[in-house]
Amino acid sequence: MTTFVGRSSELDVIATALTENRLVTLTGGGGVGKSRLALRVAEQVRGAYADGVWWADLSTLNDDRLFTATVCDAVGLLDHNPRAPIEGLCEWLTGRQVLLVLDCCERVLSSCLHLVSELLAAAPQLTVLATSREPLATHGEHCIEVSPLSTEDGGEAMRLFRERCATAAPGVSVDSPADAEVISGICNRLEGIPLAVELACARLGQNSLVEIAERLSSRLDTLIDETVWPMRHRALRTAIGWSHELCAPLERLVWARLSVFHGPVEQADAQSVCAGGPLGTHEIPRILERLADQSVLQRDGTRYRMLDTLREYGAMWLDELGETHALTQLHAAHFATVIASAEAGWLSDRQVAWYARISESHADVRAALDHLIVEDPDAAIEMAGRTGLFWPCCGHLHESRDYLERALALDTPDGPPRTRALWALGITLTLQGDHQSALRVGEECAAAAQQDQDRTPQSALFAAHTLGLTHLMAGRPQAAYEVSDHALVTCASSPPAGAPQLCCMVIRVFAQSALGRLDEAYEGATALRSLSHQYGEHWARSYAFHQLAFIDLRRGRPQAAERHARAMLTSKHHLNDNLGIALALDLLTGANAAQGNGIRAACTSGTGLTYWRMLGHPNRGTPELSEIREQWEQQAREAAGANAYDKAFRNAVNDDAEQGLALALQVPPTS
């Protein structure tokens, strides 16, 4: 968000090291600028990596359990496969020329060591750039110690100080020889540590240069226990301690309470979690802005981000206040409420916004579930089940399975929350291709729904959806039709009570078309589209468009199929649903091929293949698509010519997936 100062020699050294070593680790203490330096290096060298530079932020992790899944998310691998994530990651990176940046490895050091060793062995063209407070200590690692900025007169630390002062206090002049002497003393006192310098600069609006220099030589050296902040961090702890000392009491309280968050913080989230005691909800927006002005927080659009080092300091003070457990509980309860609100708002024109909200809060939703699984099993099973509308759709299958299996292993009573968790696990397993396990869980869900029938008909619809999806994906459309139709006939309401009714309608339409009952399927898809449109939701509507496009192709209406496929693609893009994007690209390929647009068909087919590879999906959708996909390819190849088709296809496969998607979303001009 601000300018990058100095480091030209370090940039050159790191860039050269990356050409000579497959694992380069930037080491150094907190606040020294490892992440900033790694980001700048990645920007400079990305042209040397044909398949891109990928950034994995590990700062949100508290343990090793979800480390590999986090790296998979970072590189765009949404593995629809029951295999271990590390296997999918090795396969995904094999043959790709990639720079993978692992930031904040010290949080999961042993897992980083194991994963990097596996990946470097499996993917010969992979290069890894890591940042860590200590080396990974694996074979072939090339470590570069990131030093503080130079503090001599006119050096990088002074330049950083002046640039940040111009931002923090643009009306204050710091250009006189006397000012230069004071700035030099401050930078030396702070040992050139960038974070310490920036925190000091943030105070220039309230303090003069001389006052800043005097404060930094004061009693604040003794504010922090040496066992928590080692001697080598003395300059940084002094700057942070001084910044903390100068905060108003309520600002310090917000700083401490914000430390329970694991990702960027929305103002509303901060108000819900941090208010209480002497701190009123209405005061928090002003305090967030004050903390951002003082560089304790960084503005990130409408959200606020806190650097790890400052979060650690806040967490230490939260512990001193005796509030850690209470705030962690408030944090978990708040995000459980967010998930509940998202589920309640699914069948509405807020659906897309809720998908984005849950995606942006992913690290905090995980942290909330981790806490509830230990502290409140009943709340954990309820929250875990509610993720089923969001995590599987957005590709978080390994995390979904992990949390749901842990929640279902808890000693919780039978009832709708447990039934819903079984549903969520069943669809997760199906999307991973583990149909046998999915069928077992689906049958358990159906038995649980039978017990719930006096309390809610929703449970029966949830059970029918997971069983129907499993049957459909396993090539049993008749069974899928029977289970979904029975649930809709016996349990559906008008208007629909929630998501599971529309989910069952989707299964029934897909089953009808797979059985060749195209007229019924088209009628059902049209009705589903109309119902969905009334509520403004996109998930079910996108699958209605899928079936309309599919049947239009089967009936020889390629122009209508193209419109419907493009509508599906747009909705799935809004939802960030990569499985739906892959399916829509296949349909668009068919529509282009049927209209004789062989080159466009080759492009959408190549981009679609890239998405299927991301997904690692074993069947590329439902079984009946395989044969017709081959027919579309043959049509397109004949229309374009084999050589031209192959060239366009290869270019699309090798291009960036998002760029290919953007091209596919463009409506071609009419001839």
N, C-alpha and C positions, 0 to 999 in steps of 0.2 A: 504493500500500500504506500510505501515511501521509497525514496531513492536508495540505491545501493552504492555504498561509499567504499572506495579503495579496493584492496584485495587483488589487484591485478596480477601480482606475482603468484599468489596462491591459486588463482583461477588457471593460470598457465600450467602450474605444477600438477594440479588435479587433472586437467584435461590431458596432459601428457601421460600421467599415470594410468588413466583409463584406456589409453591405446596400448599400454604395455602389460596391464594386469586385468584379470577378470573380476577381481574383488578389491575394491578400494574403500577403506573405512576412514571417515573423518572423525577424529576423536578430540575431546576437549571438555572442559567443564560447562555447566549450565550457563546460558547467557552469552557464550563466546561467539555465537553466530554460525554454528554448524549447519543448521537447517537452511538459513538464508543463503549461505555459501553453496550448499548442495543444489538449491533451487536455481541459483544463477548459473552454476556449471551445467546443470541439466538443460537450461534454456540455450546455452551456447553450443552444446555438442549434439543437440537432438538431430541435426541434419545428418550425422554420421551413423544413425541407427535406422535402418530401413523400416523396421516395424514399430518404431516409436520409443518414447521415454515414458515410463509409468511410475507414479509416485504413490507409495504406500505409507500412510500416516499411522504409526503405531502408538501415538501418544494417548489414544483413547483406551488402550488395553490395560487391564489390571492383572491379567494372568495369561497363561499360554494357551488356554483352551480354544479360543477362537482366533488365534494368531493366523493360521494358514487360511482360514476362511476370509479374514480381513485382507490378506494379500491377494487372494483370488478376486475379491471385489475390486481391488485397486487396479488389477490388470484386465478387468472386464470379463473374467471367466465366471459365468453363472452356471456352474456345473450341474446339469440335470442328470445326475448319475449317482448311484449309491456308493461308489468307490470312495476311498479316502481322499480328501481334498488335495493332499500332496501329490497323489498319482495324477489327478486331473491337471494340476498345475504344471507338473513335469511334461505331460503330453502336450499341453497348450503352448508351452514355451519352446519345445523342441523344434528346431528348424527356423526359429524366428530370431532376427537380429534386433535385440531389445536391450535398453538400459533400464534396469529396475532399481529405483531408489527406495531404500528402506530407511525411514526417518524415525529416530528415537528408539533405536534397538535395545538400549539399556533396560527397557521395561520388560523385555521378553528375550533376554540374551541367549539362553540355552536353546530356545526354539529357533531363533535366528541362525545360530550355528548349525543346527541340524538341517533346516530348510535350505539354507544357502549351499551347503555341501551337496545336498541332493540335487538341487536345481543346476548347479554348475556342472555336475557330472552328467545330467540328462540332456542339457541344452548347450551344445558347444559354442553357439553364437551369442549366448547371454553374457552380459556384463552387469555387475552389481555395484552400486554406490551406496554405502551405508553411513549413517551418522549415529554415533554412540558415545556415551561418556567413558566407555572403556572398549578395547578391541573385542572382536568376536572370537579371536584366537582359533581360527581355522586355517588349514593348510592353504598356502598361496595368498593369504591376505596381505595387502599392502596398506599400512597405516600411515596417515598423515595427521600430525597434531595441528589442530587449528589454534593458532596463537591469538592473543588479544591484538587489537589494532596498535600500530606504532604510536608512541606518546611523545616523541621528540617534537620540538617546536615546528609547527607547520605540518605535522604528521597526520595520519589518517584519523586518529581519535579526535584531534582538534577540528579537522574538517567535518567529521560527523557531528560534533558538538555544535558547530556553527550552523550547519544545515538544519538540524533539528530545532535549534533555537529560532531560526527564521520561521519555522512552522508553528512552534509553541507560542512565541511572543514576537510576531512580525514587527511590532512597533519599537522593540528594544534593540539598540545598537550594541554590537559586541566587536567592533572593528578597531578600537584604539590600541596602541601598544600596551597600555596598562591592562586592558581587557585580555589581550593575548597572553599576558603573563599569568593572569588569574586562571584563564581557561587551561593553560598548560599545566598549572598546579592541580586543577580539578581532574584532568585526564590522567595525570600521573597517579593521583590519589586513587582513582578508580581503575588503575592498571590497564586502561584501554579496553575494558570489557564492554562491548557494544550495548548490551542491555542496561548495564549500570550507567553508561553515558546518557542513554535515552531517558532513563528515569530522572536523572539529574536535570536534563534540559527541560523536562516537562514542568519543572518548578520555577522556571525563569519568570513566568507571569506573576508569581506571588513573592519571589525573592530576588534580590540582586545577585550578581555574580559573586560578590564578596561574601554575602550571607550564605550562598550555596557552598563556597569553599570552607567557610567556618563550620557549618553544620557537618560537613563530611569529615571533619577532624575532631568531632565532639564525642560525647559518651556513647554514641550509637554503636561504636565498635563492640560494645559488651552486651548488646540487646539479645543476642541469639546464642544458644548453647552450642559450644564447639562440637558436641557429639552429633548434632543435627547438621550443622554447616561447617565443614572442615576448614582448616586454616587457609587452604589454597583458594577458598571462595570468600575470603575476608572482604575484598573490595566489593564484590557483588552483594554480599549480605549487608554491607554498610549502606549501599545505595538503596537496596530494597527496604531495609530497616528504617532508613531516613524517610523514604517515600511513605512508608506505613505510618511513621510517627507524625508526619505532617498532614495526613488524612484526618478529616473530622471523625469523631467517634462512630457515627452512623456509616460513614464511608468505609471505615475499617471493618465494621460488622458485615456490610454487604460483600466486601472483598473476601472475608472468611467464609461466608455462607455460599458464595458463588463457587467455591472450591469443590462442592459436591457434584457439580455438573461435569460431564465428560466431553462435551462438544460445544459448538457455538450456542449461545444463549439468546433466546427471544426475550424481549422485554416482559411479555405476559408470563413466561415461565419463571423469570426472576421474581416477579411480583408474587406469584403463587407459592414459590418455595421459600423465598428469603424474608418475606414480611413476618412480623411477629415481635412481641415484646415492645421495646422502644421504637421499633421500625415500622412505620405505617406503609401500607401498600402504595399510597399516592406519592410517597417520597422517593420510591425506587427509580422511576425514570430519570429524575434529576441527578440522582447519585450515580447511576450508570454513565451518564454523560460526563459527570465530574471525573469518574475513574478513567474514562477514555481520554479526557483532556490531560490527565496525569500519566498516561501511558501504562496504567495498570491493566486496562482493557484495550483491545484493538477493535475498531468498528469493522464489521464484515457485512456490508449491506444493511439490513434491518436488524442484524444480530450483533452480538459482542463475543469476542474470543479472548481467552486468557492464555498466555504462554505457560508452558509446563512449570517453569521455575517459579513463576508468581503464583500458580495454583498450589504448588507444594508449600509455599510460604503461607498462603491463606489457609490451607488444610492444617498446618501446624498451629496456627492461632485458633482455628475452630476447635481443635482438640483442647487447647488451653482453656477455651471458654466452656468446655464440657458439652458442646452442642453437636458433636459429630454424629452420634447415633440418631438423635432427633431429626437433624437435617437430612440425613440419609433416608430416614423413614418418610419425611415430607416429600423428598425428591421422588421416591418410588411411588408414593400414593398419587403424586401429581401426574406422573407419566402413565400410570394405570388409568387415571381419569382421561388423559389425552387419547389413549387407545380406545377407551369406551366411547368417547365422543366421536372419534373417527368411525367406529363401527356404526353408531347411531346415524351418522351423517353420510353413510355410504350410498344409500338410495336417495340421492339428491344432486342438485347442481353444484354442490361443494365436494363431490367425490374426487375430482382431480386434485383439488387443493389439499384434501386429506391425504391422498397418496404422497404428495410432495412433502407435507408436514411430517408424516411418519418417516419418510426417507431422510429428511434433514435431521430428525431427532434420533437416528438409528443408534448411535452410541449411548445415548441416555436411556432409550427404551431397553437396550440390553442390560445396562447397569441396574435399572429398576427391577427387571426380572431376576437378575442375580441376587439382589437383596431380598426380594419377596420369596424366592425359592428357599432361602434359609430362614427367614423370619415369619412369613405369613403364607403357608401353603395354599389356603383357600383363595387368597387374592392372587397368588401366582398362577394357579390353574385357570382362573378366570381371565387374567391378562394374557397368558400364553395362548389360549384359545382364540382370543380376539385378534392376535397377530395373523391368523389364518387368512384374513381377507387382504392382507398387505404383503407380508414377507414372501410367500410363494410366488405371488404375481410379479414381484420385483426381483426375483432371482436369489433370495437369501435362503436357499433350500437347506444347506448344511446347518446354518444357525437355527432355522425353524425346527429342523429335526432334533437338534441338540436340546434346545430349550423345552420343546414339547415332551420329549422322552423323559427329561429330568422332572418336569412338572407332573407328568402322569405317574411317575414313580413315587410321588409323595403320598402320604396317608391323608387323602381327602375324601369326603363323602360322595356317593353317587348323586348325580343330578345334572341339570342342563349345562353348567360350566364344564364339567368333566366330559360330557357328550360332545360339546363344541370343541374341546381340545383333541378328542379322538378324531373328529372330523378334520381338523387342521392337520393333524399328523397323517391321516389317510391321504389327503390330497398332496401333501409334501412327498410322501413315499411314492405315490403314483407318478408325480412329475419327475422324480429321480429315476423312474423306470423299475423300481422295486415292487413289481405288481403283486408278488406273492405276499409280502409283508403288508402291502396296502390292503389287499383283500381281507387278510386276518383282522387288521385294525378296523376296516370298514364294517365287518360283521360284528365286531365288538361294539362299534358305534351304534349299529342298528339295534343290538340287544339293549344298550343303554337307553336309546331313544324310546324303546318299548316301555321301559320303566318310567320315562319322563312324560308319557302321553297325557297324563292328567294335569300336568303343569304347563306344558307348552307344545304346540304342534310344530314349532320351529325345529325341535330336535329330530323329528322324523324327516324333515326336509334336508337338514344337514347330513343325516345318515344316507339318504337317497343320493345326495350329490356326490359324496365320496365313493360310494359303491358304484354309482353310474359312471363316474369319471374313470375308475379303475377298469370296469368292463369295457368302456369305450376305447381306452388306450391299449388294452390287451387284445383288441380285435373281437370283442363280443358285443356287437351293437344291439342284438335282440335283448340280451340281459340288461344292457344300459337303458334301453327304451322301457322295459317293463318296470324296473325299479323307480325310474324318474316319473313315468306316467302315473303309476300307482300313488306315489307321494303327492303329486300335483292334484290328482282327482280327489284324494281323501283329506289333504291338509292345506291346500292353497286357499288364500283369502283374497277378497277384492275390496279395497286395494291391497297389494301385497304388503305383508308385515315386515319384510326385510330382505336381506341379500339371498338367503338360501332358496327362496322361491324362484328368483330369477336365475340362480345357478342351475336349478333343476330344469327350468325351461330351456336353458342352453343345452344341457345334456340331451334332453328329449329331441330337440331339433337336429342335433348332430347325429343322433342314433337313427332318426327317420331317414336322413339323406344317405347314411351309410348302408341302410337297408334297401335303398332304391326307391323309397317312398317320397319322391321329389316334390310332388304337388303338396303333400301334407307338410313337408319340411319348409317349403317356400312360404306357405301360409303361416306356419308357426313362426318363422323368422321375421316375416312382415309384422305380425302381431307383437312380437318381442321388441322389434325396433320401435314401434309406435308407443308401447308401454314405457320403454326406456326413455324415449324422447320426452314423455310427459314429466318425468322426474329429473331430467337433465343429467342422468348418469351416463357413463361411457363404457364401463366394463362389459356389461351384457349386450349393449348396443353394438359394440365392436364385433362380438361373435355372431350377432344377427347379420351384420354386414358380411362376415366371413361366409355364412351359409348362402346368402343371396348371391354373392360373387361366385361361389363354387357351383351353385345350381345354374346360374346364368351361363357359365362356361360349359356345363354339361348340356345345356339346351341351345347352344350356338348363339349366345348373345354376348359377344366379347366386349362391346362398348359399355354395356350396362355392368358387366363384370368388373371392368376397369374402374368405373365410378365407385362401385361398392368396395372393391379391394383398396382403393385409395382412401375411402372414408374409414375403413378399418385401420389402415396404417396410421392415419392421423390420430385416431382415438388411442391406439396402443402407444404411439409416440408420446402423447400427453400423459399417459399413465406410467411411462418408462417400463413397459411390459415387453421384455425382449423376446419371449416366446411368441407373443401375439405379433410382434413386428416381423419375426421370421416367417410365421404363417402367412401374414399379409403380403410379404414380398414374394412368396411362392405363387400366391394367387395373381398378383400383378404380373409376374412372369408369364403365367398362363394367358392372361388377357392380352399382353403385348404379343405373345407368340401367335395367338389365334387371329390377331389383326395384321399379321405379317410384319410386325416391328421386331425383327430378329435381333438387332443390335441392342435396343432397349431391353428386350427380354434377357439377353446375355448379361447386361449390366445389373438388372434387378436380381437375376439368378445368382450372380457372383456375390453381390452384397448379402443376399439371403443366406448363402453358404457360410459367409463370415459370421453371421448371427447364429446359425446352427452350430458352428464350431465353438462359439462362445458358450453356448448352452450345453455342449457336449451331449445333446439329446440323442438317445440311441435310435429312435425311429423317425426323427424329423416330423413329429406330429402323429396323427392317427394313421393306422395302417393303410386305409384305402387311398391315401394320397400318394403312396410310393409309385404305383403304376402310372397314374395320370401325370405325375411330375416328369417321368421319362418321356411321355408323349409330348409335353410342352417343350421340352428341350429339343426333341427331334424336329418339331415344327419350326422352332426358332433357328436351329442350325441350317435347315433347308432354306429359310427365308433370307438369312444373312450370308450364307456361304460358310463352309466349315472354318476356313482360316480367319475370316473376319469375326465370326462368332467366338472362336477360341481366344483371339486377341482381346476382345472386349470383356470376355468372361475373366481372363487372367488379370486384366487391369483392375476390374472391380474387386476381385478377391484380394489383390495386393494393396488396394487403396484403403484409406481410413474408413472404418465402418460408418461413422457418423456422417462423413462427407457423402458416402454412397447413399445413406438414408435420405439426406437432404435433397440429393438429386432425384431420388425416387419419389419424394413428396411433391416435386414440382410437376404441375400439370403441363404436358407438352403442348406446344401451339398446334392449333388445327391447321391441316394442310389446305 
